[in-house]
Amino acid sequence: MPNATNPLMYDKNALTAKAGKIKITLDNKSAIPQPHNICVLKTGCKDKVIALANAMLTDPNAMAKDYVPDSPDIIQHTKLIQPGQSGFIELTLEAGEYPYLCTFPGHAILMNGVLTVTK
């Protein structure tokens, strides 16, 4: 799911799905050897979660936490997916727009998008 021309971006910055149970798969085919994750957030929380993710740089346990901050604004997330591996999340969502991003240090500024869920 990392972008082929810019490995610090997802290949899709917009996803759509029908309300209900949704499965999102992250295939890390990045050209550079860096882990990525995907975190689906509550509406309107992107900037707050990016700030929390960046603050994890000083947390000595950040890697063990997959660089996912402890936040009620994160609906669901994958673990860090290493290059050449994949992972997925399954979640149930109502109609709305949900930001998603990678919380590995420095990635969220470019590596983000919006999941639009319709009825």
C-alpha positions in Angstrom: 0.0 0.0 0.0 3.0 2.4 0.2 3.1 4.5 -3.0 5.7 3.3 -5.6 7.0 6.8 -6.4 7.0 8.1 -2.9 7.3 5.3 -0.2 6.2 7.8 2.5 2.7 8.0 1.0 0.0 5.4 0.7 -0.8 4.3 -2.8 -4.4 5.5 -2.2 -5.2 8.7 -0.2 -8.9 8.0 -0.5 -10.8 4.8 0.2 -14.5 4.1 0.0 -16.7 1.4 1.6 -20.2 0.6 2.5 -21.3 0.9 6.2 -20.8 -2.2 8.2 -17.9 -4.6 8.6 -14.8 -3.3 6.6 -11.5 -5.0 6.0 -8.4 -3.0 5.2 -5.2 -4.7 4.1 -1.8 -3.1 4.2 0.8 -4.6 1.9 4.2 -3.1 2.7 5.9 -3.2 -0.7 8.0 -0.1 0.1 11.1 0.5 -1.9 12.9 1.6 1.2 13.2 -0.7 4.2 10.8 1.0 6.7 7.9 -0.3 8.6 4.4 1.2 8.1 1.0 0.8 9.8 -2.5 2.1 9.3 -4.6 3.7 11.9 -8.2 4.6 11.3 -9.3 7.6 13.3 -12.4 9.3 14.5 -13.6 12.2 12.4 -11.7 15.4 13.1 -8.8 13.9 15.1 -6.1 13.7 12.4 -3.9 16.6 13.7 -4.2 15.5 17.3 -3.2 12.0 16.6 -0.3 13.1 14.4 1.0 15.2 17.3 0.7 12.2 19.7 2.5 10.0 17.2 5.4 12.5 16.8 5.6 12.8 20.6 6.4 9.0 20.7 9.9 9.8 19.5 10.8 10.3 23.2 9.0 7.1 24.4 11.6 4.3 25.0 8.7 1.8 24.5 7.5 3.2 21.3 8.7 0.4 19.1 7.0 -2.2 21.4 3.8 -0.2 21.0 4.2 -0.2 17.2 4.5 3.6 17.4 0.7 3.7 18.0 -0.1 6.4 20.6 -2.6 5.5 23.4 -5.5 7.6 22.2 -9.3 7.1 22.2 -9.3 8.8 18.8 -7.8 5.7 17.2 -10.6 3.4 16.2 -8.4 0.5 15.0 -4.9 0.0 13.8 -2.5 -2.6 12.5 0.8 -3.4 14.1 3.9 -2.1 12.3 4.2 -4.0 9.0 7.7 -4.7 7.9 8.8 -4.5 4.2 7.6 -7.5 2.2 4.9 -8.3 4.8 1.2 -7.5 5.1 -1.4 -7.1 7.8 -5.0 -6.1 8.0 -7.7 -4.7 10.3 -11.4 -5.4 10.4 -13.7 -2.8 11.9 -17.4 -1.9 11.8 -18.2 1.7 10.8 -21.2 3.8 10.3 -21.5 6.2 7.3 -19.0 9.1 7.6 -15.5 10.2 6.8 -12.6 8.7 8.7 -9.0 9.8 8.4 -6.3 7.1 8.3 -2.6 7.5 8.6 0.8 5.8 9.4 2.1 6.7 12.9 5.7 5.7 12.3 7.8 8.8 13.1 7.5 11.4 10.5 5.3 9.5 8.2 1.8 10.8 9.0 2.3 14.2 7.4 2.4 12.6 4.0 1.1 9.1 4.6 -2.6 9.7 5.3 -5.9 9.7 3.6 -9.7 9.6 4.1 -12.0 6.5 4.3 -15.4 7.5 3.1 -18.1 5.1 4.4 -21.5 5.3 2.7 -24.9 3.8 3.7 
